[in-house]
Amino acid sequence: MKKQLVFATNNNHKLEEVRDILGDSYQILSLKDIHCLEDIPETADTLEGNALLKAQYVKTHYGLDCFADDTGLEVTALNNAPGVYSARYAGEAKDAKANLRKVLKELEGKDDYSARFRTVVALIKDGKESLFEGVVNGEIIREERGTAGFGYDPVFIPQGYSKTFAELGAEIKNTISHRAEAVNKLKQFLYEK
């Protein structure tokens, strides 16, 4: 029987991405799978803090080993905003299109479009906490391109590529993205145990 591990998310895009990366050795359960319907508070002011809050919530309330992530787009010309507020940059509605439009609007008149995506994964397993980070550098473009992916993917071109994450598609993105890097570090850690 496969080992089970909870991924503290209800975001189906993230869930598919992580399940693809982690492979078949673990059965990855979502919050929905464990009947956790609460909106887990993300009140920390860092990605590390929010990832830990989510994992600790599941461990405390459900008693299950768990990992959680928090991801931020950090735009150099915006003093690394939206950062930890990436999902709710344009308001608490967490409207991805509105967030994307706000970033593009705030970049108007700026010369530097460099940015990076950063993901932190927090794991609580066997009573121990571990953190894994992934970073991908790139730049923001002025118009949306591509239909794959989610969030800021249509305007982010990773370094060394000429297409946005939304144009590259899941197969390529899952090998080069910030989340892929962090989750691959998690995978390596889990398989070494």
C-alpha positions in Angstrom: 0.0 0.0 0.0 1.3 3.5 -0.9 2.2 5.9 1.9 -0.1 8.8 2.2 0.9 12.4 2.6 -1.4 15.4 2.7 -0.7 18.4 0.4 -2.4 21.3 2.1 -4.1 22.7 -0.9 -7.4 22.8 -2.8 -5.8 24.3 -5.9 -6.2 21.6 -8.5 -3.5 23.1 -10.7 -0.9 22.8 -7.9 -2.2 19.3 -6.9 -1.7 17.9 -10.4 1.7 19.6 -10.8 2.9 18.1 -7.5 1.4 14.7 -8.1 3.2 14.6 -11.4 6.5 15.5 -9.8 6.3 13.2 -6.8 5.3 10.1 -8.9 3.7 7.0 -7.6 5.4 6.2 -4.4 3.1 8.4 -2.3 -0.6 8.9 -2.5 -1.0 12.7 -2.3 -4.2 13.8 -0.6 -5.6 17.3 -0.9 -7.4 19.2 1.8 -10.7 18.2 0.2 -9.7 14.5 0.4 -9.3 14.8 4.2 -12.5 16.8 4.5 -10.7 19.9 5.6 -13.0 22.6 4.3 -11.7 25.5 6.4 -9.9 28.4 4.9 -6.5 28.0 6.6 -5.2 31.4 7.6 -2.1 32.6 5.9 -1.2 35.5 8.2 2.6 35.3 8.1 4.6 37.9 6.3 7.0 35.4 4.6 6.5 32.5 2.3 8.2 30.2 4.8 5.9 31.3 7.5 2.7 30.8 5.5 3.8 27.3 4.3 4.5 26.3 7.9 1.2 27.7 9.1 -0.7 25.6 6.6 1.2 22.4 7.4 1.0 22.9 11.1 -2.8 23.5 10.8 -3.3 20.1 9.2 -1.0 18.3 11.6 -2.7 19.9 14.6 -6.3 19.5 13.5 -6.1 16.2 11.6 -3.0 14.5 13.0 -1.7 13.7 9.5 1.8 14.2 8.1 1.5 17.1 5.7 3.3 19.5 3.4 2.3 22.9 2.2 3.7 25.5 -0.1 3.6 29.2 -0.5 4.7 30.8 -3.7 5.3 34.4 -4.6 6.2 36.4 -7.7 8.9 38.9 -6.8 9.2 41.8 -9.3 12.5 43.7 -8.9 11.1 47.1 -9.9 8.2 46.7 -7.4 10.5 46.1 -4.5 9.9 42.4 -4.8 6.1 42.8 -4.7 3.7 41.1 -4.8 5.7 38.5 -3.0 3.9 36.8 -0.1 0.7 38.7 -1.3 0.8 37.3 -4.9 -2.5 35.4 -4.6 -4.4 38.3 -3.2 -2.5 41.2 -4.6 -5.6 42.9 -6.1 -7.7 42.0 -3.1 -9.0 39.2 -0.9 -11.1 37.8 -3.8 -7.9 36.1 -5.0 -8.7 37.0 -8.7 -5.8 35.8 -10.8 -6.6 38.1 -13.7 -7.0 41.1 -11.5 -3.6 40.3 -9.8 -1.9 40.0 -13.2 -3.4 43.3 -14.4 -2.3 45.1 -11.2 1.3 44.0 -11.7 1.3 45.1 -15.3 -0.2 48.4 -14.4 2.4 49.0 -11.7 5.2 48.2 -14.1 4.1 50.9 -16.6 6.9 53.4 -17.1 9.5 51.1 -15.4 12.6 49.9 -17.2 13.4 46.8 -15.2 11.0 43.9 -15.9 13.2 41.3 -14.1 11.3 39.0 -11.7 11.5 35.7 -10.0 9.1 33.1 -8.8 9.9 31.6 -5.4 8.3 28.6 -3.7 8.8 27.4 -0.2 7.5 23.9 0.7 7.2 23.1 4.4 7.0 19.5 5.4 5.9 18.1 8.8 6.7 14.4 8.9 7.4 12.1 11.8 7.3 15.1 14.1 10.0 17.1 12.3 9.7 20.3 10.2 11.7 20.8 7.0 11.8 23.6 4.5 12.6 23.3 0.7 13.0 26.3 -1.6 12.8 26.7 -5.3 13.6 29.8 -7.4 13.3 30.5 -11.1 14.5 33.9 -12.5 13.0 35.5 -15.5 11.1 38.6 -16.7 7.6 39.9 -17.0 6.3 40.7 -20.4 3.7 43.4 -21.2 1.0 41.2 -22.7 -0.4 37.8 -21.9 0.7 34.8 -24.0 -0.3 31.2 -23.7 -3.3 29.3 -22.2 -1.6 26.7 -20.1 -0.7 27.2 -16.4 -2.3 29.7 -14.0 -1.8 32.9 -12.1 1.0 35.0 -13.5 2.2 32.2 -15.9 1.0 34.1 -19.1 3.3 37.0 -18.4 6.4 35.3 -17.0 9.2 34.1 -19.2 11.8 32.0 -17.4 15.5 32.8 -17.9 16.9 30.9 -21.0 13.5 30.6 -22.7 11.5 32.7 -25.2 8.1 31.5 -24.1 6.0 32.2 -21.1 5.2 29.5 -18.6 1.7 29.5 -20.1 3.1 28.8 -23.5 5.6 26.2 -22.4 2.9 23.9 -20.9 2.9 21.6 -17.9 5.4 19.1 -19.3 8.2 21.6 -19.6 7.1 23.9 -16.7 7.1 20.9 -14.3 10.8 20.3 -15.0 12.0 23.9 -14.7 9.6 25.8 -12.4 10.2 27.1 -8.9 7.6 24.7 -7.5 9.2 21.8 -9.4 12.6 22.7 -7.8 11.2 22.9 -4.3 9.1 19.7 -4.8 12.0 17.8 -6.3 14.0 18.7 -3.1 11.1 17.4 -1.1 11.0 14.3 -3.2 14.7 13.7 -2.7 14.3 14.1 1.0 11.3 11.7 1.2 13.1 9.0 -0.9 16.3 9.3 1.2 14.2 8.5 4.3 
